[in-house]
Amino acid sequence: MRIVSLLPSASEIVCALGLGEQLVAVSHECDFPPEVQRLPRITSSILPHDLDARAIDEAVCRAVQEGRALYKVDGDLLARLKPDLIVTQGVCDVCAVSVGTVQETLQFLPDVLPAGTQTLSLSGTSVAGVWRDIGRVGAAAGVPERAAALVGELKARWERLARLPKPAPRPRVLMLEWPDPPFYGGHWVPEQVAAAGGEDALGRPGEVSARVTWERLLEADPDVIVMVACGYDLAANRAFAAALYEHPEARTLRAVRRGAVWAADANSFFSRPAPRLVAGAEALAQVLAARDVPGVAERVQVAYSARSR
């Protein structure tokens, strides 16, 4: 089978199912596992690469208002590759190529793709939804038993984490999904917080992430802040988190005054609906409990205090 992945989480799932050798192209953002980086890139973004967080938000808002897609699919490359399975998503048009963009591309290629080419749109907005999407990828790729085994392993780790002692009282946690303007995390992120022993200060399981005013953040006044800016790695999120100490409103928040501001590799462990969401929750549990969690000590490096030097 020849598989084209149009988003990072799909590439991660495909490879976790042992199908990495069947990937023939990936999106411009796919970076895990590392071997996918050698594959042809079949998507691109319309946004310039040198924009700061505020400028990115403004550019995205303009594109949405004008009805322009944020990403492009290379139709010529797709035609040459002749995939049997194309994996896209329907969760967030801002984060990755949407199923609508794929359909627009495919309408110009009706006679060049194999007759049985499948287009699978991942749609999980919760942890359970991610498990279902893994099963759907496995079924579409002809390896349902591998998908069932992988989901079983992930569920076992999740349930083991949920059984661990939790801080009392549970700290109220703000997962900042964008720094400027601030957005709080949604979808599966509040579930990660709960599994780790915290209470999400603003996000609700399954609901979309949303822009929030500084006034609302001051009202929420979380005990802990974790910077998980979507699309960014640990180094970038450390810089975003450190900037909170210089922000006039942010510096009055309880978490900032106490130095309880953390940064995480959002791309790897929080932003993408893929198997490593479990590792993100495990690492967050270490942050909230201020101790090592059995079995995950090797993953504590995914989150560091923004104030540590």
C-alpha beads as a LAMMPS data file, in Angstrom:
LAMMPS data file: protein, C-alpha beads

309 atoms
308 bonds

1 atom types
1 bond types

-500.0 500.0 xlo xhi
-500.0 500.0 ylo yhi
-500.0 500.0 zlo zhi

Masses

1 110.0

Atoms # bond

1 1 1 0.000 0.000 0.000
2 1 1 1.150 3.530 -0.836
3 1 1 0.190 6.059 1.858
4 1 1 0.284 9.862 1.760
5 1 1 0.054 11.651 5.109
6 1 1 -1.086 15.261 5.132
7 1 1 -0.526 15.920 8.833
8 1 1 2.050 15.080 11.518
9 1 1 -0.272 13.027 13.726
10 1 1 -1.176 10.770 10.803
11 1 1 2.497 10.147 10.044
12 1 1 3.103 9.289 13.691
13 1 1 0.158 6.881 13.743
14 1 1 1.131 5.219 10.461
15 1 1 4.675 4.636 11.702
16 1 1 3.500 3.451 15.125
17 1 1 1.522 0.795 13.243
18 1 1 4.717 -0.383 11.553
19 1 1 3.775 1.067 8.166
20 1 1 6.528 3.645 7.797
21 1 1 7.933 1.941 4.709
22 1 1 4.579 2.419 2.986
23 1 1 4.598 6.209 3.393
24 1 1 5.443 7.847 0.063
25 1 1 4.943 11.522 1.010
26 1 1 4.217 13.623 4.083
27 1 1 3.241 17.167 4.984
28 1 1 5.727 20.019 5.335
29 1 1 5.272 19.829 9.133
30 1 1 5.845 16.094 9.602
31 1 1 8.946 15.490 11.722
32 1 1 8.314 12.317 13.749
33 1 1 9.581 9.724 13.693
34 1 1 12.769 11.293 12.268
35 1 1 12.875 8.996 9.242
36 1 1 9.787 10.650 7.724
37 1 1 11.845 13.787 7.172
38 1 1 13.542 12.144 4.181
39 1 1 10.229 11.754 2.337
40 1 1 8.848 14.164 -0.292
41 1 1 6.846 17.083 1.128
42 1 1 3.458 17.306 -0.502
43 1 1 1.997 20.326 1.326
44 1 1 3.018 23.925 1.949
45 1 1 1.755 26.878 3.974
46 1 1 0.698 30.227 2.537
47 1 1 2.070 32.040 5.612
48 1 1 5.544 33.626 5.582
49 1 1 8.075 31.883 7.818
50 1 1 9.338 34.961 9.672
51 1 1 6.138 36.111 11.419
52 1 1 5.879 36.456 15.194
53 1 1 2.934 35.043 17.160
54 1 1 0.772 38.166 16.876
55 1 1 1.408 38.500 13.132
56 1 1 0.611 34.812 12.569
57 1 1 -2.722 35.215 14.352
58 1 1 -3.566 38.285 12.272
59 1 1 -2.604 36.543 9.016
60 1 1 -4.695 33.495 9.901
61 1 1 -7.706 35.665 10.745
62 1 1 -7.417 37.496 7.409
63 1 1 -7.190 34.249 5.465
64 1 1 -10.231 32.820 7.243
65 1 1 -12.252 36.002 6.655
66 1 1 -11.324 35.939 2.965
67 1 1 -12.131 32.242 2.631
68 1 1 -8.573 31.278 1.693
69 1 1 -7.078 27.934 2.691
70 1 1 -3.921 28.183 4.784
71 1 1 -2.294 25.200 3.086
72 1 1 -1.749 23.882 -0.415
73 1 1 -1.454 20.313 -1.664
74 1 1 0.922 19.572 -4.544
75 1 1 -1.513 17.982 -6.978
76 1 1 1.172 17.153 -9.544
77 1 1 3.205 15.219 -6.975
78 1 1 0.074 13.488 -5.721
79 1 1 -0.725 12.386 -9.267
80 1 1 2.783 10.993 -9.765
81 1 1 2.762 9.110 -6.466
82 1 1 -0.622 7.439 -7.121
83 1 1 -1.388 6.688 -3.446
84 1 1 -3.817 4.041 -2.277
85 1 1 -4.565 5.925 0.953
86 1 1 -4.528 9.669 1.696
87 1 1 -4.840 10.635 5.358
88 1 1 -6.039 14.149 6.200
89 1 1 -8.037 15.721 9.053
90 1 1 -11.225 17.577 9.868
91 1 1 -10.433 18.881 13.352
92 1 1 -8.738 22.229 12.687
93 1 1 -8.291 24.099 9.399
94 1 1 -5.588 26.243 11.031
95 1 1 -3.377 23.369 12.173
96 1 1 -3.123 21.223 9.043
97 1 1 -4.509 20.546 5.578
98 1 1 -8.280 20.109 5.792
99 1 1 -10.385 17.534 4.013
100 1 1 -11.925 20.390 1.991
101 1 1 -8.532 21.366 0.568
102 1 1 -7.876 17.734 -0.326
103 1 1 -11.224 17.421 -2.091
104 1 1 -10.529 20.574 -4.105
105 1 1 -7.200 19.099 -5.192
106 1 1 -8.637 15.680 -6.031
107 1 1 -11.360 17.074 -8.275
108 1 1 -8.649 17.906 -10.806
109 1 1 -7.149 14.403 -10.644
110 1 1 -10.059 12.042 -11.315
111 1 1 -8.309 10.117 -14.075
112 1 1 -4.784 9.817 -12.676
113 1 1 -5.274 8.338 -9.195
114 1 1 -5.969 4.630 -8.686
115 1 1 -9.679 3.868 -8.798
116 1 1 -9.675 2.582 -5.231
117 1 1 -7.784 5.485 -3.634
118 1 1 -9.182 6.126 -0.153
119 1 1 -9.269 9.499 1.588
120 1 1 -9.451 9.135 5.358
121 1 1 -10.177 12.217 7.469
122 1 1 -9.146 11.967 11.123
123 1 1 -11.629 13.672 13.430
124 1 1 -10.758 12.860 17.039
125 1 1 -11.232 15.778 19.438
126 1 1 -10.841 13.730 22.623
127 1 1 -8.516 11.033 23.891
128 1 1 -11.127 8.393 23.040
129 1 1 -11.444 9.979 19.601
130 1 1 -7.696 9.626 19.068
131 1 1 -7.936 5.931 19.972
132 1 1 -10.755 5.570 17.404
133 1 1 -8.712 7.321 14.728
134 1 1 -5.808 4.941 15.308
135 1 1 -8.253 2.101 14.736
136 1 1 -9.574 3.739 11.572
137 1 1 -6.070 4.157 10.143
138 1 1 -5.302 0.540 10.971
139 1 1 -8.492 -0.653 9.287
140 1 1 -7.915 1.460 6.164
141 1 1 -4.326 0.208 5.901
142 1 1 -5.290 -3.419 6.417
143 1 1 -3.707 -3.882 9.860
144 1 1 -6.620 -3.658 12.320
145 1 1 -4.965 -6.069 14.740
146 1 1 -1.898 -3.835 15.046
147 1 1 -4.121 -0.839 15.727
148 1 1 -6.008 -2.735 18.424
149 1 1 -2.735 -3.738 20.085
150 1 1 -1.383 -0.178 19.990
151 1 1 -4.583 1.287 21.421
152 1 1 -4.532 -1.367 24.137
153 1 1 -1.000 -0.379 25.155
154 1 1 -1.857 3.325 25.196
155 1 1 -5.032 2.770 27.211
156 1 1 -3.109 0.703 29.758
157 1 1 -0.598 3.518 30.279
158 1 1 -3.400 6.099 30.514
159 1 1 -5.293 4.040 33.074
160 1 1 -2.118 3.407 35.067
161 1 1 -1.506 7.154 35.198
162 1 1 -5.092 7.809 36.289
163 1 1 -4.655 5.428 39.244
164 1 1 -1.624 7.221 40.660
165 1 1 -2.088 9.437 43.754
166 1 1 -2.994 12.997 42.819
167 1 1 -2.081 16.297 44.486
168 1 1 -4.640 17.549 46.998
169 1 1 -6.094 19.951 46.273
170 1 1 -5.673 19.573 42.543
171 1 1 -3.784 22.562 41.101
172 1 1 -5.660 24.714 38.607
173 1 1 -3.674 24.611 35.377
174 1 1 -3.676 26.984 32.417
175 1 1 -2.449 25.338 29.228
176 1 1 -1.527 28.271 26.978
177 1 1 -1.912 27.115 23.383
178 1 1 -0.943 30.479 21.899
179 1 1 0.981 33.345 23.512
180 1 1 -0.200 36.465 21.666
181 1 1 -3.117 36.868 21.761
182 1 1 -3.521 34.204 24.448
183 1 1 -5.482 31.041 23.663
184 1 1 -6.180 28.269 26.151
185 1 1 -5.938 24.614 25.119
186 1 1 -8.958 22.534 24.213
187 1 1 -9.931 19.187 22.682
188 1 1 -7.881 16.446 24.429
189 1 1 -5.653 18.815 26.451
190 1 1 -8.046 19.187 29.437
191 1 1 -8.134 15.381 29.622
192 1 1 -4.345 15.326 29.782
193 1 1 -4.492 17.822 32.639
194 1 1 -7.057 15.750 34.536
195 1 1 -5.128 12.505 34.051
196 1 1 -1.997 14.258 35.316
197 1 1 -3.721 15.328 38.526
198 1 1 -4.732 18.891 37.715
199 1 1 -7.888 20.844 36.993
200 1 1 -7.940 22.781 33.738
201 1 1 -8.537 26.423 34.623
202 1 1 -10.391 27.266 31.395
203 1 1 -10.458 24.398 28.890
204 1 1 -13.169 21.759 28.743
205 1 1 -12.734 18.253 27.288
206 1 1 -13.680 17.999 23.625
207 1 1 -14.246 21.732 23.168
208 1 1 -12.105 23.826 20.844
209 1 1 -9.268 25.975 22.103
210 1 1 -10.270 29.623 22.273
211 1 1 -8.920 33.132 22.487
212 1 1 -9.107 34.593 25.974
213 1 1 -8.688 38.123 27.296
214 1 1 -6.123 39.005 29.916
215 1 1 -9.013 40.091 32.126
216 1 1 -10.424 36.558 31.979
217 1 1 -6.999 35.086 32.686
218 1 1 -6.641 37.326 35.725
219 1 1 -10.044 36.131 36.949
220 1 1 -9.036 32.491 36.473
221 1 1 -5.663 33.142 38.191
222 1 1 -4.245 29.604 37.724
223 1 1 -1.819 27.903 40.092
224 1 1 0.318 26.586 37.217
225 1 1 0.862 27.744 33.638
226 1 1 2.223 25.433 30.940
227 1 1 3.171 27.029 27.630
228 1 1 2.228 24.650 24.821
229 1 1 2.029 26.959 21.806
230 1 1 0.679 24.912 18.913
231 1 1 3.265 24.234 16.229
232 1 1 6.284 24.916 18.448
233 1 1 8.932 22.795 20.129
234 1 1 10.402 23.046 23.619
235 1 1 12.956 25.751 22.817
236 1 1 10.364 28.095 21.327
237 1 1 7.899 27.479 24.138
238 1 1 10.588 28.178 26.729
239 1 1 11.061 31.596 25.132
240 1 1 7.299 32.242 25.075
241 1 1 7.002 31.156 28.715
242 1 1 9.922 33.275 29.884
243 1 1 8.332 36.327 28.242
244 1 1 5.386 36.054 30.636
245 1 1 7.621 37.364 33.426
246 1 1 7.982 40.636 31.517
247 1 1 4.335 40.952 30.449
248 1 1 2.506 43.631 32.504
249 1 1 -0.691 41.597 32.982
250 1 1 0.854 38.134 33.098
251 1 1 3.332 39.027 35.818
252 1 1 0.430 39.630 38.232
253 1 1 -0.892 36.064 37.861
254 1 1 -0.401 33.737 40.826
255 1 1 1.490 31.176 38.735
256 1 1 3.935 33.780 37.450
257 1 1 4.477 35.303 40.891
258 1 1 5.203 31.829 42.293
259 1 1 7.473 30.847 39.411
260 1 1 5.094 28.014 38.484
261 1 1 5.452 28.556 34.735
262 1 1 6.550 25.650 32.578
263 1 1 7.234 25.044 28.917
264 1 1 6.728 21.867 26.925
265 1 1 7.381 20.479 23.477
266 1 1 3.840 21.038 22.244
267 1 1 4.456 19.479 18.836
268 1 1 5.501 16.193 20.369
269 1 1 3.224 15.843 23.369
270 1 1 0.193 18.152 23.369
271 1 1 -0.792 19.667 20.004
272 1 1 -1.028 16.547 17.866
273 1 1 -3.734 13.862 18.312
274 1 1 -1.325 10.944 18.215
275 1 1 0.135 8.245 20.507
276 1 1 2.557 10.595 22.283
277 1 1 -0.344 12.395 23.981
278 1 1 0.052 9.777 26.694
279 1 1 3.697 10.730 27.243
280 1 1 2.592 14.361 27.504
281 1 1 0.143 13.537 30.289
282 1 1 2.795 11.451 32.052
283 1 1 5.285 14.324 31.946
284 1 1 2.661 16.816 33.098
285 1 1 1.968 14.566 36.091
286 1 1 5.602 14.955 37.113
287 1 1 5.312 18.723 36.890
288 1 1 2.144 18.881 38.990
289 1 1 3.272 16.369 41.596
290 1 1 6.801 17.805 41.788
291 1 1 8.142 14.276 41.893
292 1 1 9.037 11.418 39.578
293 1 1 6.135 9.339 38.329
294 1 1 6.970 5.604 38.264
295 1 1 7.903 4.411 34.803
296 1 1 8.213 7.793 33.121
297 1 1 11.360 9.295 34.640
298 1 1 13.048 9.188 31.240
299 1 1 10.401 11.538 29.836
300 1 1 10.634 14.307 32.409
301 1 1 12.797 16.276 29.967
302 1 1 9.736 17.150 27.862
303 1 1 8.864 19.891 30.342
304 1 1 11.221 22.324 32.027
305 1 1 10.652 25.276 34.288
306 1 1 10.750 28.407 32.174
307 1 1 12.768 30.138 34.883
308 1 1 15.506 27.518 35.114
309 1 1 18.795 28.445 33.521

Bonds

1 1 1 2
2 1 2 3
3 1 3 4
4 1 4 5
5 1 5 6
6 1 6 7
7 1 7 8
8 1 8 9
9 1 9 10
10 1 10 11
11 1 11 12
12 1 12 13
13 1 13 14
14 1 14 15
15 1 15 16
16 1 16 17
17 1 17 18
18 1 18 19
19 1 19 20
20 1 20 21
21 1 21 22
22 1 22 23
23 1 23 24
24 1 24 25
25 1 25 26
26 1 26 27
27 1 27 28
28 1 28 29
29 1 29 30
30 1 30 31
31 1 31 32
32 1 32 33
33 1 33 34
34 1 34 35
35 1 35 36
36 1 36 37
37 1 37 38
38 1 38 39
39 1 39 40
40 1 40 41
41 1 41 42
42 1 42 43
43 1 43 44
44 1 44 45
45 1 45 46
46 1 46 47
47 1 47 48
48 1 48 49
49 1 49 50
50 1 50 51
51 1 51 52
52 1 52 53
53 1 53 54
54 1 54 55
55 1 55 56
56 1 56 57
57 1 57 58
58 1 58 59
59 1 59 60
60 1 60 61
61 1 61 62
62 1 62 63
63 1 63 64
64 1 64 65
65 1 65 66
66 1 66 67
67 1 67 68
68 1 68 69
69 1 69 70
70 1 70 71
71 1 71 72
72 1 72 73
73 1 73 74
74 1 74 75
75 1 75 76
76 1 76 77
77 1 77 78
78 1 78 79
79 1 79 80
80 1 80 81
81 1 81 82
82 1 82 83
83 1 83 84
84 1 84 85
85 1 85 86
86 1 86 87
87 1 87 88
88 1 88 89
89 1 89 90
90 1 90 91
91 1 91 92
92 1 92 93
93 1 93 94
94 1 94 95
95 1 95 96
96 1 96 97
97 1 97 98
98 1 98 99
99 1 99 100
100 1 100 101
101 1 101 102
102 1 102 103
103 1 103 104
104 1 104 105
105 1 105 106
106 1 106 107
107 1 107 108
108 1 108 109
109 1 109 110
110 1 110 111
111 1 111 112
112 1 112 113
113 1 113 114
114 1 114 115
115 1 115 116
116 1 116 117
117 1 117 118
118 1 118 119
119 1 119 120
120 1 120 121
121 1 121 122
122 1 122 123
123 1 123 124
124 1 124 125
125 1 125 126
126 1 126 127
127 1 127 128
128 1 128 129
129 1 129 130
130 1 130 131
131 1 131 132
132 1 132 133
133 1 133 134
134 1 134 135
135 1 135 136
136 1 136 137
137 1 137 138
138 1 138 139
139 1 139 140
140 1 140 141
141 1 141 142
142 1 142 143
143 1 143 144
144 1 144 145
145 1 145 146
146 1 146 147
147 1 147 148
148 1 148 149
149 1 149 150
150 1 150 151
151 1 151 152
152 1 152 153
153 1 153 154
154 1 154 155
155 1 155 156
156 1 156 157
157 1 157 158
158 1 158 159
159 1 159 160
160 1 160 161
161 1 161 162
162 1 162 163
163 1 163 164
164 1 164 165
165 1 165 166
166 1 166 167
167 1 167 168
168 1 168 169
169 1 169 170
170 1 170 171
171 1 171 172
172 1 172 173
173 1 173 174
174 1 174 175
175 1 175 176
176 1 176 177
177 1 177 178
178 1 178 179
179 1 179 180
180 1 180 181
181 1 181 182
182 1 182 183
183 1 183 184
184 1 184 185
185 1 185 186
186 1 186 187
187 1 187 188
188 1 188 189
189 1 189 190
190 1 190 191
191 1 191 192
192 1 192 193
193 1 193 194
194 1 194 195
195 1 195 196
196 1 196 197
197 1 197 198
198 1 198 199
199 1 199 200
200 1 200 201
201 1 201 202
202 1 202 203
203 1 203 204
204 1 204 205
205 1 205 206
206 1 206 207
207 1 207 208
208 1 208 209
209 1 209 210
210 1 210 211
211 1 211 212
212 1 212 213
213 1 213 214
214 1 214 215
215 1 215 216
216 1 216 217
217 1 217 218
218 1 218 219
219 1 219 220
220 1 220 221
221 1 221 222
222 1 222 223
223 1 223 224
224 1 224 225
225 1 225 226
226 1 226 227
227 1 227 228
228 1 228 229
229 1 229 230
230 1 230 231
231 1 231 232
232 1 232 233
233 1 233 234
234 1 234 235
235 1 235 236
236 1 236 237
237 1 237 238
238 1 238 239
239 1 239 240
240 1 240 241
241 1 241 242
242 1 242 243
243 1 243 244
244 1 244 245
245 1 245 246
246 1 246 247
247 1 247 248
248 1 248 249
249 1 249 250
250 1 250 251
251 1 251 252
252 1 252 253
253 1 253 254
254 1 254 255
255 1 255 256
256 1 256 257
257 1 257 258
258 1 258 259
259 1 259 260
260 1 260 261
261 1 261 262
262 1 262 263
263 1 263 264
264 1 264 265
265 1 265 266
266 1 266 267
267 1 267 268
268 1 268 269
269 1 269 270
270 1 270 271
271 1 271 272
272 1 272 273
273 1 273 274
274 1 274 275
275 1 275 276
276 1 276 277
277 1 277 278
278 1 278 279
279 1 279 280
280 1 280 281
281 1 281 282
282 1 282 283
283 1 283 284
284 1 284 285
285 1 285 286
286 1 286 287
287 1 287 288
288 1 288 289
289 1 289 290
290 1 290 291
291 1 291 292
292 1 292 293
293 1 293 294
294 1 294 295
295 1 295 296
296 1 296 297
297 1 297 298
298 1 298 299
299 1 299 300
300 1 300 301
301 1 301 302
302 1 302 303
303 1 303 304
304 1 304 305
305 1 305 306
306 1 306 307
307 1 307 308
308 1 308 309
